[in-house]
Amino acid sequence: MVRNLAMLVGAAFVAVLGWSLLWTVVGQIKDPAPATVEATEFHKHPKELHLASDGWFGKYDKRQLQRGFQVYQEVCSACHSIRLVAFRDLSGIGYNDAQIKAIAKGWKIPQPSINPETGEVASRPNVPSDHFPAPFANEIAARAANNNALPPDLSLMTKARHGGAAYVYSILTGYEAQSAALLKAFPDVETPKGLHANPYFPTMNIAMAQQLTTDGQVQYLDGTKPTVDQMAKDVSAFLVWTAEPELESRHANGFLAVLFLLGFCFLAWGAYQNVWRDVKH
């Protein structure tokens, strides 16, 4: 009796689900969801970007990473943090201990601290073991300084966004006025006050104003010509490194692992041939 009752309840539950699914499909056919700007030709996919770190055997171009760090330091760090990166990690892009100490000591944002005598909030100069300090004390301060928009941390940005480094590069170089065709098709996406048009951003409007505006905005120490395009590429490459500082060792270890597996398969095949050589199969 109980078993039959349970089967009836289960059958009724399946029937209700099937009925709901049927009417959902019918509703979508009769009244389809309106097209969104993200699914049209007006929303652009990230531009192509080729970096030395791309591919199975990619390696970092340390000169480019240092240039990208310089762009971050002089342009991006005013609003965006890289909280998962410590000053001493800069050794991975070619800086020596003396240079790292100088960078940490001269960083414009001090390290938050506590006065051990009074217990009050204080600050101190950065040291190599410190992580890069955030440009704002807290989220409220960050929003107050950015028209209520919260600048995201950039440590893992190339991992967090579809397109990775190409997305960052496209955002930095993609600011343009909205076309009449776009506004005619989607009047609701007209750029409101306080936002900026960028077709590479999902909603077509972004809170961040264009940051890389003119060639020579950052004077590279290695003599590379600092065009807007070059600066955008370099800082995108740097953010790939902040997200994957172990990329080169991972590539090397993966290559060795493949060689090991190939050798193991060859030895296993040889052992199989030796053990079963006199057995018909």
C-alpha positions as CSV (number, residue, x, y, z in Angstrom):
1,M,0.0,0.0,0.0
2,V,2.7,2.5,1.0
3,R,4.7,1.5,-2.1
4,N,1.8,2.2,-4.4
5,L,1.1,5.5,-2.7
6,A,4.8,6.5,-3.2
7,M,4.6,5.6,-6.8
8,L,1.5,7.7,-7.3
9,V,3.1,10.7,-5.6
10,G,6.2,10.3,-7.7
11,A,4.1,10.0,-10.9
12,A,2.2,13.1,-10.0
13,F,5.4,15.1,-9.3
14,V,6.8,14.1,-12.7
15,A,3.6,15.0,-14.4
16,V,3.6,18.5,-12.8
17,L,7.2,19.0,-13.9
18,G,6.4,17.9,-17.4
19,W,3.4,20.2,-17.6
20,S,5.5,23.2,-16.3
21,L,8.2,22.5,-18.8
22,L,5.7,22.2,-21.7
23,W,4.1,25.6,-20.9
24,T,7.6,27.2,-20.4
25,V,8.5,26.1,-23.9
26,V,5.2,27.3,-25.3
27,G,5.6,30.7,-23.5
28,Q,9.1,31.1,-25.0
29,I,7.8,30.4,-28.5
30,K,4.8,32.8,-28.2
31,D,6.5,35.5,-26.3
32,P,10.3,35.2,-26.7
33,A,12.6,37.2,-24.5
34,P,13.6,40.5,-26.0
35,A,17.1,40.7,-27.6
36,T,19.8,42.1,-25.3
37,V,22.6,44.3,-26.5
38,E,25.2,41.8,-25.4
39,A,23.9,39.3,-28.0
40,T,24.1,41.7,-31.0
41,E,26.9,43.0,-33.3
42,F,27.1,46.2,-31.2
43,H,28.7,44.3,-28.3
44,K,32.3,43.5,-29.5
45,H,34.3,40.5,-28.6
46,P,37.8,41.0,-27.3
47,K,40.5,42.0,-29.9
48,E,43.2,39.6,-30.7
49,L,46.2,39.9,-28.5
50,H,49.4,37.8,-28.8
51,L,51.7,37.6,-25.8
52,A,55.0,35.7,-25.2
53,S,53.2,33.7,-22.5
54,D,50.6,32.3,-24.9
55,G,50.6,28.6,-25.8
56,W,51.9,25.4,-24.3
57,F,55.5,26.6,-24.3
58,G,54.9,30.2,-23.5
59,K,57.3,32.2,-21.4
60,Y,57.1,35.6,-19.9
61,D,58.8,38.6,-21.6
62,K,60.3,40.1,-18.4
63,R,61.0,43.5,-20.1
64,Q,57.4,43.7,-21.1
65,L,56.3,42.7,-17.6
66,Q,58.4,45.5,-16.1
67,R,56.9,47.9,-18.5
68,G,53.4,46.7,-17.6
69,F,54.2,47.1,-13.9
70,Q,55.3,50.6,-14.6
71,V,51.9,51.3,-16.2
72,Y,50.1,49.8,-13.3
73,Q,52.2,51.8,-10.9
74,E,51.8,55.1,-12.6
75,V,48.2,54.8,-13.9
76,C,46.2,51.9,-12.5
77,S,47.3,51.8,-8.8
78,A,45.4,55.0,-8.1
79,C,42.2,53.0,-8.1
80,H,42.9,49.3,-8.4
81,S,44.6,47.0,-6.0
82,I,46.7,43.8,-6.6
83,R,46.2,42.5,-3.1
84,L,47.4,39.0,-3.8
85,V,50.9,40.2,-4.9
86,A,53.7,41.0,-2.5
87,F,56.6,43.4,-3.3
88,R,59.1,40.5,-3.1
89,D,57.2,38.7,-5.8
90,L,58.6,41.3,-8.3
91,S,61.7,39.2,-8.3
92,G,59.8,37.0,-10.7
93,I,59.7,39.7,-13.4
94,G,63.4,40.5,-13.1
95,Y,63.9,43.0,-10.2
96,N,66.7,42.4,-7.8
97,D,66.5,42.8,-4.0
98,A,67.8,46.3,-3.9
99,Q,65.3,47.4,-6.6
100,I,62.4,45.7,-4.7
101,K,63.3,47.4,-1.5
102,A,63.4,50.8,-3.2
103,I,60.0,50.1,-4.9
104,A,58.4,49.1,-1.6
105,K,59.9,52.0,0.3
106,G,58.9,54.5,-2.3
107,W,55.4,53.2,-2.9
108,K,53.0,56.1,-2.6
109,I,50.5,54.2,-0.4
110,P,51.8,53.3,3.0
111,Q,51.1,49.9,4.7
112,P,48.2,50.0,7.1
113,S,49.3,49.2,10.7
114,I,48.4,49.6,14.3
115,N,50.3,51.7,16.8
116,P,51.5,49.1,19.4
117,E,51.5,51.7,22.2
118,T,48.1,53.3,21.7
119,G,46.3,50.6,19.6
120,E,45.2,53.3,17.1
121,V,45.2,52.9,13.4
122,A,48.6,53.9,11.9
123,S,50.7,53.4,8.8
124,R,54.3,52.5,8.1
125,P,56.6,52.3,5.0
126,N,56.2,49.2,2.9
127,V,58.8,46.4,3.1
128,P,59.4,43.6,0.5
129,S,57.4,41.1,2.5
130,D,54.3,43.3,2.4
131,H,51.5,42.8,-0.1
132,F,50.7,45.8,-2.3
133,P,48.4,48.0,-0.2
134,A,44.9,48.9,-1.4
135,P,44.5,52.5,-2.6
136,F,41.4,53.0,-0.4
137,A,40.9,52.2,3.3
138,N,37.7,50.3,2.6
139,E,34.9,49.7,0.1
140,I,32.9,52.8,1.3
141,A,35.9,55.1,0.6
142,A,36.5,53.4,-2.7
143,R,32.9,54.0,-3.9
144,A,32.9,57.5,-2.6
145,A,35.9,58.4,-4.7
146,N,34.5,56.6,-7.9
147,N,30.9,57.7,-8.3
148,N,29.7,54.8,-6.2
149,A,31.5,52.3,-8.5
150,L,33.9,49.8,-6.8
151,P,37.2,49.4,-8.7
152,P,37.9,45.6,-8.8
153,D,41.1,44.1,-7.6
154,L,43.3,43.2,-10.6
155,S,45.3,40.3,-9.1
156,L,43.2,37.7,-10.9
157,M,41.5,39.8,-13.5
158,T,42.8,37.9,-16.5
159,K,41.4,34.7,-14.9
160,A,38.1,36.3,-13.9
161,R,37.1,37.7,-17.2
162,H,36.3,35.8,-20.5
163,G,39.1,36.6,-22.9
164,G,41.7,37.1,-20.2
165,A,44.4,39.5,-21.2
166,A,42.6,40.3,-24.5
167,Y,39.6,41.5,-22.5
168,V,41.8,43.9,-20.4
169,Y,43.6,45.1,-23.6
170,S,40.3,45.7,-25.4
171,I,38.7,47.6,-22.5
172,L,41.7,49.9,-22.3
173,T,41.8,50.6,-26.0
174,G,38.1,50.3,-26.8
175,Y,36.5,53.6,-25.7
176,E,34.4,55.1,-28.5
177,A,31.2,57.1,-28.9
178,Q,28.0,55.2,-29.3
179,S,26.6,54.9,-32.8
180,A,23.3,56.2,-34.0
181,A,22.3,52.6,-35.0
182,L,23.0,51.3,-31.5
183,L,20.9,54.0,-29.9
184,K,18.1,53.5,-32.4
185,A,18.0,49.7,-31.7
186,F,18.6,49.9,-27.9
187,P,17.7,53.4,-26.6
188,D,18.1,52.1,-23.0
189,V,21.9,51.7,-23.4
190,E,22.5,55.4,-24.0
191,T,25.4,56.3,-21.8
192,P,24.1,57.9,-18.5
193,K,26.0,60.6,-16.7
194,G,29.0,59.2,-14.8
195,L,29.5,56.3,-17.1
196,H,31.6,55.9,-20.3
197,A,30.8,54.1,-23.6
198,N,32.9,51.0,-24.3
199,P,31.5,48.3,-26.6
200,Y,33.9,45.7,-25.1
201,F,32.2,46.0,-21.7
202,P,29.2,43.6,-21.2
203,T,26.7,46.4,-20.6
204,M,28.3,48.8,-23.2
205,N,28.9,51.4,-20.5
206,I,31.6,51.3,-17.9
207,A,32.3,53.4,-14.8
208,M,36.0,53.7,-15.4
209,A,37.0,56.6,-17.6
210,Q,39.6,56.1,-20.3
211,Q,42.9,55.9,-18.5
212,L,45.4,55.5,-21.3
213,T,44.7,58.6,-23.3
214,T,47.9,59.8,-25.0
215,D,51.1,58.4,-26.3
216,G,54.0,59.0,-23.9
217,Q,51.7,59.0,-20.8
218,V,54.2,56.7,-19.2
219,Q,57.9,57.1,-20.0
220,Y,59.4,53.7,-20.3
221,L,62.8,53.2,-18.7
222,D,63.9,50.7,-21.4
223,G,63.3,53.2,-24.2
224,T,60.3,51.4,-25.7
225,K,58.0,53.8,-27.5
226,P,55.0,54.3,-25.1
227,T,52.0,54.4,-27.4
228,V,48.6,53.8,-26.0
229,D,48.4,50.4,-27.7
230,Q,51.8,49.4,-26.3
231,M,51.0,50.5,-22.8
232,A,47.7,48.6,-22.9
233,K,49.5,45.4,-24.1
234,D,52.2,45.7,-21.5
235,V,49.8,46.2,-18.5
236,S,47.7,43.3,-19.8
237,A,50.8,41.1,-19.9
238,F,51.6,42.2,-16.4
239,L,48.2,41.2,-15.2
240,V,48.6,37.7,-16.7
241,W,51.7,37.4,-14.5
242,T,49.9,38.5,-11.4
243,A,47.2,35.9,-12.0
244,E,49.7,33.1,-12.9
245,P,53.2,33.9,-11.6
246,E,54.0,30.1,-11.8
247,L,53.1,29.8,-15.5
248,E,56.6,29.1,-16.7
249,S,57.3,26.4,-14.2
250,R,53.8,24.9,-14.8
251,H,54.6,24.7,-18.5
252,A,58.0,23.1,-17.9
253,N,56.5,20.6,-15.4
254,G,53.7,19.7,-17.8
255,F,56.2,19.1,-20.6
256,L,58.3,16.8,-18.3
257,A,55.1,15.0,-17.2
258,V,54.2,14.3,-20.8
259,L,57.7,12.9,-21.5
260,F,57.4,10.7,-18.4
261,L,54.1,9.4,-19.5
262,L,55.3,8.6,-23.0
263,G,58.4,6.8,-21.5
264,F,56.1,4.9,-19.1
265,C,53.8,3.8,-22.0
266,F,56.8,2.6,-24.0
267,L,58.2,0.6,-21.0
268,A,54.7,-0.8,-20.3
269,W,54.4,-1.9,-23.9
270,G,57.8,-3.5,-23.8
271,A,57.0,-5.3,-20.6
272,Y,53.7,-6.5,-22.1
273,Q,55.5,-7.9,-25.2
274,N,58.1,-9.6,-23.0
275,V,55.7,-11.3,-20.5
276,W,53.2,-12.5,-23.1
277,R,55.5,-13.2,-26.0
278,D,55.0,-17.0,-25.8
279,V,51.2,-16.8,-25.2
280,K,48.8,-16.9,-28.1
281,H,46.2,-14.2,-27.9
